[in-house]
Amino acid sequence: MIRRVARRLGPFARRLGPFARRLGPFARTASKLDKVRWLIVYSTDFVNLIALLGLYDVYLRWQTVGLPVAIAILAAVLLVVLVVLAGRTFRVAVRGGPRPTAVLAVAGVITLLLSVIPLVYAIALWLAMLAPFVRGRTLVLASAGTVVLLNGYVTVADGRLYPPLVLIQIVLTAIVTGAVLANLALWRVAREAHEGQEAKARLAVSEERLRFARDLNDLLGQSLTGISGRTAGAEEKLGDDPAAAAAEMFEVRDLARQALREVRAAVQNYRALDLDEVLSSVRAVLEAAGVRCVVDADTASLAPETRTLLATVVREGATNVLKHSRAEHCRITIKDGVLEMSNDGVNGPAGDPNPNGLGGLSQRVGAAGGSLSAGPTREGTFLLRAAVPA
């Protein structure tokens, strides 16, 4: 029996193979926020499926009460349509779109038709569709109104009140509506947290740029002020004492050369990064961006030039993780002058390194007698490896 079923399912599974392979890279490249959104949306769809219990209710009414077949089929179709519309309205709420008044109106008409049977599942689902787009007070009043109206209708039709029906309607409304509102609140929290992580990462980069701009401004401010003063003095002496003006301009030239040396020294010192500080900073930035980072580095025995070069590689590698991957985990190890930086955010096959990024670093590492490589591994990770003389 099992073998027979397996043989029948074999062709179907083979047809799904290419689709699954196409879907795999898409799922891997999705961001954490996308995955959270999928989880929230599909879990809400699952909650909405509770309303399909009304199909069994329709079946029982057809079997026991003698509900006409045409009405039973129409009720089943309308209930399925209502579930589909519920999923659409929640996706609009997640996107932050305007209230889908037309969809809600159509769903309201379907709910009104199903209330004639009556189906409490449809009423609870319609209130859940309405929940993201109305105030809490309005939702409470609408829920109470539907309970009163439905049970009043049943009491008039049958001549007596059914307390279990009241309880079932209240419980269903609370479960479905509460789940929709809770998932929507969870989505808003996740989105705000993601935006906060991105802002923190941008802030770290901006602070580094501001620090360098401030240092450069302090350095050039005094030099340019001295050059300006000397130039003004030479201009004043030019008419009366050309020799003194020429001497003053020679001093201006010396000041300009000195300023140029100071700027080059400042840039060189800026490039002479501290490896431990860079590792700490990169870890903080990656963690802020939602990438779990583990650092295992033995840097005590490294030469100053090696420390600076590896710090540059680490910083460029972190930039690539943030810009060109959807990584969730990153690991940095340094031992005996060998740096390995791996992450699980592989985004398609690796091409040639960017000449202005890893390509330039490869040339610098090669000039120092080392080697640099970058590419995906068999384990499904992306590995950046730099080996330089310790």
Solvent accessible surface area in square Angstrom, and as a share of the most:
residue,aa,sasa,rsa
1,M,162,0.73
2,I,148,0.75
3,R,194,0.71
4,R,110,0.40
5,V,64,0.37
6,A,59,0.46
7,R,163,0.59
8,R,178,0.65
9,L,101,0.50
10,G,19,0.18
11,P,50,0.31
12,F,113,0.47
13,A,59,0.46
14,R,170,0.62
15,R,172,0.63
16,L,82,0.41
17,G,20,0.20
18,P,47,0.30
19,F,118,0.49
20,A,60,0.46
21,R,165,0.60
22,R,174,0.64
23,L,87,0.43
24,G,22,0.21
25,P,60,0.38
26,F,118,0.49
27,A,40,0.31
28,R,146,0.53
29,T,35,0.20
30,A,8,0.06
31,S,15,0.09
32,K,87,0.37
33,L,33,0.16
34,D,37,0.19
35,K,76,0.32
36,V,49,0.28
37,R,74,0.27
38,W,66,0.23
39,L,126,0.63
40,I,4,0.02
41,V,11,0.06
42,Y,132,0.50
43,S,42,0.27
44,T,0,0.00
45,D,35,0.18
46,F,152,0.63
47,V,26,0.15
48,N,4,0.02
49,L,81,0.40
50,I,50,0.25
51,A,5,0.04
52,L,53,0.26
53,L,102,0.51
54,G,0,0.00
55,L,63,0.31
56,Y,136,0.52
57,D,31,0.16
58,V,6,0.04
59,Y,106,0.40
60,L,70,0.35
61,R,62,0.23
62,W,99,0.35
63,Q,97,0.43
64,T,106,0.61
65,V,114,0.66
66,G,56,0.53
67,L,31,0.15
68,P,71,0.45
69,V,81,0.47
70,A,77,0.60
71,I,82,0.41
72,A,11,0.08
73,I,104,0.53
74,L,101,0.50
75,A,3,0.02
76,A,28,0.22
77,V,80,0.46
78,L,30,0.15
79,L,0,0.00
80,V,68,0.39
81,V,58,0.33
82,L,0,0.00
83,V,18,0.10
84,V,99,0.57
85,L,27,0.14
86,A,4,0.03
87,G,7,0.07
88,R,144,0.53
89,T,2,0.01
90,F,5,0.02
91,R,76,0.28
92,V,15,0.08
93,A,15,0.12
94,V,4,0.02
95,R,170,0.62
96,G,59,0.56
97,G,28,0.27
98,P,120,0.76
99,R,130,0.47
100,P,23,0.14
101,T,89,0.52
102,A,76,0.59
103,V,18,0.11
104,L,11,0.05
105,A,57,0.44
106,V,80,0.46
107,A,0,0.00
108,G,20,0.19
109,V,89,0.51
110,I,11,0.06
111,T,10,0.06
112,L,127,0.63
113,L,98,0.49
114,L,2,0.01
115,S,20,0.13
116,V,96,0.55
117,I,30,0.15
118,P,16,0.10
119,L,0,0.00
120,V,8,0.04
121,Y,38,0.14
122,A,0,0.00
123,I,8,0.04
124,A,1,0.01
125,L,1,0.00
126,W,56,0.20
127,L,0,0.00
128,A,2,0.02
129,M,5,0.02
130,L,25,0.13
131,A,5,0.04
132,P,24,0.15
133,F,34,0.14
134,V,37,0.21
135,R,181,0.66
136,G,51,0.49
137,R,173,0.63
138,T,64,0.37
139,L,14,0.07
140,V,99,0.57
141,L,121,0.60
142,A,28,0.22
143,S,20,0.13
144,A,53,0.41
145,G,28,0.27
146,T,27,0.16
147,V,24,0.14
148,V,105,0.60
149,L,135,0.67
150,L,8,0.04
151,N,9,0.05
152,G,33,0.32
153,Y,97,0.37
154,V,12,0.07
155,T,44,0.26
156,V,131,0.75
157,A,67,0.52
158,D,83,0.43
159,G,64,0.62
160,R,147,0.54
161,L,97,0.48
162,Y,64,0.24
163,P,88,0.55
164,P,84,0.53
165,L,33,0.17
166,V,37,0.21
167,L,113,0.56
168,I,82,0.42
169,Q,0,0.00
170,I,88,0.45
171,V,68,0.39
172,L,19,0.09
173,T,13,0.07
174,A,65,0.50
175,I,87,0.44
176,V,5,0.03
177,T,10,0.06
178,G,34,0.33
179,A,27,0.21
180,V,5,0.03
181,L,69,0.35
182,A,60,0.47
183,N,24,0.13
184,L,5,0.02
185,A,52,0.40
186,L,100,0.50
187,W,14,0.05
188,R,113,0.41
189,V,92,0.53
190,A,22,0.17
191,R,83,0.30
192,E,114,0.51
193,A,56,0.43
194,H,44,0.20
195,E,92,0.41
196,G,40,0.38
197,Q,62,0.28
198,E,73,0.33
199,A,46,0.36
200,K,124,0.52
201,A,14,0.11
202,R,145,0.53
203,L,102,0.51
204,A,34,0.27
205,V,68,0.39
206,S,50,0.32
207,E,99,0.44
208,E,63,0.28
209,R,171,0.63
210,L,116,0.58
211,R,96,0.35
212,F,52,0.22
213,A,53,0.41
214,R,135,0.49
215,D,65,0.33
216,L,49,0.24
217,N,104,0.53
218,D,93,0.48
219,L,44,0.22
220,L,51,0.25
221,G,36,0.34
222,Q,152,0.68
223,S,23,0.15
224,L,102,0.51
225,T,96,0.56
226,G,32,0.31
227,I,31,0.16
228,S,72,0.46
229,G,46,0.44
230,R,96,0.35
231,T,57,0.33
232,A,49,0.38
233,G,19,0.19
234,A,5,0.04
235,E,130,0.58
236,E,140,0.63
237,K,86,0.36
238,L,113,0.56
239,G,70,0.67
240,D,137,0.71
241,D,66,0.34
242,P,84,0.53
243,A,76,0.59
244,A,30,0.23
245,A,2,0.02
246,A,47,0.37
247,A,52,0.40
248,E,24,0.11
249,M,90,0.40
250,F,111,0.46
251,E,69,0.31
252,V,15,0.08
253,R,107,0.39
254,D,70,0.36
255,L,54,0.27
256,A,45,0.35
257,R,126,0.46
258,Q,82,0.36
259,A,9,0.07
260,L,89,0.44
261,R,146,0.53
262,E,57,0.26
263,V,33,0.19
264,R,159,0.58
265,A,50,0.39
266,A,28,0.22
267,V,44,0.25
268,Q,111,0.49
269,N,107,0.55
270,Y,52,0.20
271,R,132,0.48
272,A,53,0.41
273,L,22,0.11
274,D,62,0.32
275,L,0,0.00
276,D,70,0.36
277,E,123,0.55
278,V,15,0.09
279,L,11,0.05
280,S,75,0.48
281,S,60,0.39
282,V,10,0.06
283,R,113,0.41
284,A,56,0.44
285,V,21,0.12
286,L,0,0.00
287,E,73,0.33
288,A,10,0.08
289,A,29,0.23
290,G,12,0.12
291,V,9,0.05
292,R,155,0.57
293,C,2,0.01
294,V,62,0.36
295,V,39,0.23
296,D,82,0.43
297,A,39,0.30
298,D,79,0.41
299,T,13,0.07
300,A,98,0.76
301,S,92,0.60
302,L,12,0.06
303,A,37,0.29
304,P,99,0.62
305,E,130,0.58
306,T,10,0.06
307,R,45,0.17
308,T,26,0.15
309,L,16,0.08
310,L,0,0.00
311,A,0,0.00
312,T,18,0.11
313,V,0,0.00
314,V,0,0.00
315,R,88,0.32
316,E,45,0.20
317,G,4,0.04
318,A,6,0.05
319,T,48,0.28
320,N,30,0.15
321,V,9,0.05
322,L,64,0.32
323,K,148,0.63
324,H,119,0.53
325,S,20,0.13
326,R,127,0.46
327,A,9,0.07
328,E,47,0.21
329,H,94,0.42
330,C,4,0.03
331,R,114,0.41
332,I,0,0.00
333,T,34,0.20
334,I,2,0.01
335,K,139,0.59
336,D,105,0.55
337,G,0,0.00
338,V,40,0.23
339,L,0,0.00
340,E,62,0.28
341,M,3,0.01
342,S,29,0.19
343,N,10,0.05
344,D,58,0.30
345,G,3,0.03
346,V,29,0.17
347,N,88,0.45
348,G,42,0.40
349,P,129,0.81
350,A,48,0.37
351,G,65,0.63
352,D,141,0.73
353,P,62,0.39
354,N,88,0.45
355,P,106,0.67
356,N,142,0.73
357,G,9,0.09
358,L,16,0.08
359,G,13,0.13
360,G,22,0.21
361,L,10,0.05
362,S,42,0.27
363,Q,139,0.62
364,R,105,0.38
365,V,0,0.00
366,G,41,0.39
367,A,95,0.73
368,A,52,0.40
369,G,60,0.58
370,G,19,0.19
371,S,65,0.42
372,L,25,0.13
373,S,65,0.42
374,A,33,0.25
375,G,16,0.15
376,P,67,0.42
377,T,43,0.25
378,R,243,0.89
379,E,143,0.64
380,G,45,0.43
381,T,40,0.23
382,F,50,0.21
383,L,46,0.23
384,L,6,0.03
385,R,91,0.33
386,A,0,0.00
387,A,24,0.19
388,V,11,0.06
389,P,78,0.49
390,A,67,0.52
